[in-house]
Amino acid sequence: KRSPDLKFTLLIAGKGSLEEKLKSQSTLAGMDDRIHFLGFVPVNLLPIHYAAADIFIMPTVLIEGFGLATVEALSAGLPVLGTPVGGTTEILKAIDPNLLFRHVTPQSMAEKIESYLKNPNPINALKSKCREEAVANYTWDLATDHIEEEFDLIWKNK
């Protein structure tokens, strides 16, 4: 409705309680040619989808402790636009606060996405920084090291 001249394809991965409602809204808006629902995507196919994407959108509206999908996308060098909710805030602020939507509202998300589609260069310039942040702070080796450190502290204080 806002900018019919913008060219985009939206792929929605995953299954959830809102899937049928979103499909219906897509059809009512005449967007079925631009919005595609992939359903559950097996882990081995995620890198293919990340590599084909320009951005990853994490529209979480409820508290989420840690967004694994966010970090997976970042590790693929994919800029993530996300809501200022839970762990997403901390993860994205470390890269660039402009990756966060202003609010957890459809309007705020639409404005940021539309801004990106009209001028992707500022966010695209962050691709290497996205990957660097993920590799520096969110690998499985680092997670294992942190868990081992916590167990060591518990053991020493026993």
N, C-alpha and C positions, 0 to 999 in steps of 0.2 A: 504494500500500500504506500509506503513512504517514498521509495525510490525505485520505481519499476524498471528503470534503465540499468540498474546494477546487475552485473553478471555474477552468478555464484551457483554452486551446487552444495547442498548441505547433506552430509551423511550422518545419520544418527545411529550409533552403535549401542547395543545393550537391550535388555528387556526390562520392563518395569510396569508399574501400575498405571502410568500415564500414557503408555504406548497407543492404545486405541483412541484416546482423546486427542493425542497429537496427530495421529493419522487423519482423524476426522477434520481437525482444524486445517491441516494441510490441504485436504480435498476441498473444503469450503472456501479456502483462500485461493484456489486454483493454482496451487504450488506443487502438485504432484510430480511435475516434470523437473523440479529443482530440489525437492526434499525426498530423500530415499532412506528408508528404515532398513537397517542391516540385520537387526535382531542380535542375538548373541554372537560375538566374534571370538573364535578360538584364539588362544594366546599365540600360537604359531603364525597366525595371520595378522596380528596387530602391527608388526613392523611394516608390512606392506601398506596398510592403511595410513600409518603415520608418515611414511615416505611419500605417499601420494597427496597428502594434505598440505595446505598453506598455513592454517592455524588450527588449534585445538580449543574448543570452548568447553569450559567446566561450569555449567550453570547451577551448581549446588545451591539450594535454598535452605537446607537444614544443616545443623552442625555436623561437620565431618572432621574427625580427628586428624586423619592424614589421607591425602588424595593420591593413592598409588597411580591412578591413571594420569594424573597431572605430571608426576615425576617421570613416568614412562614416556609421555609425549615430549617432555623437556629433554630427556636423554636422547631422543631421536632428533634433537635440534629443532623441535617444533615449538614456536611461540604459543603460549597458552593464555587465553583470556578467561579470567575466572571471577567468580563472585567473592566479595570480602567476607567469607565464612570459614571458620575453622582453620585447619592447616593450610588451606589454599592461600590465605592472606600472607602468612609467614613465608611460604615458599616463593610466591610471586613478587612480594615486596623486595626480597633480596636481589632479584634480577632487575626489576623496574616497576615502580608503583603504578605506572600507566597500563600495566597488564591487567589490573583489577578493574572490574566494573565499579562505578561509583556507589551503586546501591544494589540490593537484591530485588530488583523489579524488572519486569519485561521491558519497560521503557528504557531504563538505564542500559540494559544489555543490548537492546536494539540500537541505541545511539552509538555505543562503542563499536559494535560490529559494523554498522553502516559507515562510521568514520574509518575503520580499517579497510573496508571494501573500496572506499573512495581514495584512500591514500595509505597503501600497505607499507610503504618504505620505512617509516619509523619503527614499526614492530618487526618487520622482516630483518632490519639491521641487528636485531637482538638474537638471531638464530644461534650464532656461535656462543653467545653468553648463556643462552638457555642450556645448551649442552654442557658447557663448562660448569655451571652451577649444579646440574644433576650429577655429573661425574665427581665433582669435588665433595658433594655432601650427601648423596643418596644412593650409593651403590650397596649391593648386598654385603660386600666385604666390610664396609663401614658399619652397617647395621649389626653385623655379627660381632665386630670389635666392640661396639657400644654395649651389646648384651653381655659379652665376656667381662667387660669392665664392671658392669653392674653386679654380676655374679661374684667377681673378686671382692668388691666392696662388702657385699652381704656376707661372704665367707669370712672376711677379716673382722667384721663386727660381730660375728657369732660368738 
